[in-house]
C-alpha cells in the first residue's frame, strides 16, 4: 500500500528588508547599523536600500558600508517612495519582505517580534500596529485621527478589522506581494499594498510596535493631499474582484521554517 505525505513542505525563512531612502543622510547610518545587528531566525538577512535620487550624503553613506547583506539600489532621480519599494520587491530574494523607513520613526528592535508569528505558523501577514503600541508619539492630533479614519474606511470596504492601515512595518510573503498589480509611485503604495492584501482575502496579524513620528520641520514628507489619494486607492481596489478570507490563495503564503535542509 502506497501512502502519500500530505504535509506541506516547509520553505527556509529568509528576510528581505526594503529601506526606501530620499535625503535621509542624517539618520540612515544609524538605521542601517541597527538593521545589520539584527539576529533574525535562520540568519538569512538581506537589506535592500533604495536610494531614490537623494541629493544629500545618502549615497556616500551607503557606499561606506562594506557588508554583503546590504545591497544598494540607486535611482538617479527621485521617483517616489512607492517606486523605491516596488524596485525593492522586484529585487528581493527572501521568502518574506518587510518595509522599513530610513527616518528612524520605527524601532528596529520590534522586527523579531514581527517575525515570530510567521515562524510559529500563526500568521501569514504581519503588521506592526502603532495604534495599540507602546512608547508611541504621533506628531499631531490630525495625524492620528486621519489614520484612524482611513483605517475605518478600509475596514468598512473590505470587511476587515485592522487597526493601522498606514503602518510602514508590513511583513508579507514575497509571492503574495508579487501577485499584486502595484501601480503607485508615491506614498499611496502603503495604502495599495494593504488594500490588495485585504482584497486577496488575507488578514494581517497585528503586533504592537513603538513609533516616534517626525514633524514637517524634522523632515516628514507626507502631505495632507496624500489622504485624498489614499481614499481613491481604497475605492479603486475595492471595485476589483474580492476574495473572502476563507478562500484566500494559501499557496501565495508558503509555510516557513528556520530549518534550511530537509531529510
Secondary structure in CASP SS format (residue, H / E / C, confidence):
PFRMAT SS
TARGET T0000
AUTHOR 0000-0000-0000
METHOD secondary structure of the structure
MODEL  1
X C 1.00
X C 1.00
X C 1.00
X C 1.00
X C 1.00
X C 1.00
X C 1.00
X C 1.00
X C 1.00
X C 1.00
X E 1.00
X E 1.00
X C 1.00
X C 1.00
X E 1.00
X E 1.00
X E 1.00
X E 1.00
X E 1.00
X E 1.00
X E 1.00
X C 1.00
X C 1.00
X C 1.00
X C 1.00
X C 1.00
X C 1.00
X H 1.00
X H 1.00
X H 1.00
X H 1.00
X H 1.00
X H 1.00
X H 1.00
X H 1.00
X H 1.00
X C 1.00
X C 1.00
X C 1.00
X C 1.00
X H 1.00
X H 1.00
X H 1.00
X C 1.00
X E 1.00
X E 1.00
X E 1.00
X E 1.00
X E 1.00
X E 1.00
X E 1.00
X E 1.00
X C 1.00
X C 1.00
X C 1.00
X C 1.00
X C 1.00
X H 1.00
X H 1.00
X H 1.00
X H 1.00
X H 1.00
X H 1.00
X C 1.00
X C 1.00
X C 1.00
X C 1.00
X C 1.00
X C 1.00
X E 1.00
X E 1.00
X E 1.00
X E 1.00
X E 1.00
X E 1.00
X C 1.00
X C 1.00
X C 1.00
X C 1.00
X C 1.00
X H 1.00
X H 1.00
X H 1.00
X H 1.00
X H 1.00
X H 1.00
X H 1.00
X H 1.00
X H 1.00
X H 1.00
X H 1.00
X C 1.00
X C 1.00
X C 1.00
X C 1.00
X E 1.00
X E 1.00
X E 1.00
X E 1.00
X C 1.00
X C 1.00
X C 1.00
X C 1.00
X C 1.00
X C 1.00
X E 1.00
X C 1.00
X H 1.00
X H 1.00
X H 1.00
X H 1.00
X H 1.00
X H 1.00
X H 1.00
X H 1.00
X H 1.00
X H 1.00
X H 1.00
X H 1.00
X C 1.00
X C 1.00
X C 1.00
X C 1.00
X C 1.00
X C 1.00
X E 1.00
X E 1.00
X E 1.00
X E 1.00
X C 1.00
X C 1.00
X C 1.00
X C 1.00
X C 1.00
X C 1.00
X E 1.00
X E 1.00
X C 1.00
X C 1.00
X C 1.00
X H 1.00
X H 1.00
X H 1.00
X H 1.00
X H 1.00
X H 1.00
X H 1.00
X H 1.00
X H 1.00
X H 1.00
X H 1.00
X H 1.00
X H 1.00
X H 1.00
X H 1.00
X H 1.00
X H 1.00
X H 1.00
X C 1.00
X C 1.00
X C 1.00
X C 1.00
X C 1.00
X C 1.00
X C 1.00
X C 1.00
X C 1.00
X C 1.00
X C 1.00
X E 1.00
X E 1.00
X E 1.00
X E 1.00
X H 1.00
X H 1.00
X H 1.00
X H 1.00
X H 1.00
X H 1.00
X C 1.00
X C 1.00
X C 1.00
X C 1.00
X C 1.00
X C 1.00
X C 1.00
X C 1.00
X H 1.00
X H 1.00
X H 1.00
X H 1.00
X H 1.00
X H 1.00
X H 1.00
X H 1.00
X H 1.00
X H 1.00
X H 1.00
X H 1.00
X C 1.00
X C 1.00
X C 1.00
X C 1.00
X C 1.00
X E 1.00
X E 1.00
X E 1.00
X E 1.00
X C 1.00
X C 1.00
X E 1.00
X E 1.00
X C 1.00
X C 1.00
X C 1.00
X C 1.00
X C 1.00
X C 1.00
X C 1.00
X C 1.00
X C 1.00
X C 1.00
X C 1.00
X C 1.00
X H 1.00
X H 1.00
X H 1.00
X H 1.00
X H 1.00
X H 1.00
X H 1.00
X H 1.00
X H 1.00
X H 1.00
X H 1.00
X H 1.00
X H 1.00
X H 1.00
X C 1.00
X C 1.00
X C 1.00
X C 1.00
X C 1.00
X C 1.00
X H 1.00
X H 1.00
X H 1.00
X C 1.00
X C 1.00
X H 1.00
X H 1.00
X H 1.00
X C 1.00
X C 1.00
X C 1.00
X E 1.00
X E 1.00
X C 1.00
X C 1.00
X C 1.00
X C 1.00
X C 1.00
X C 1.00
END
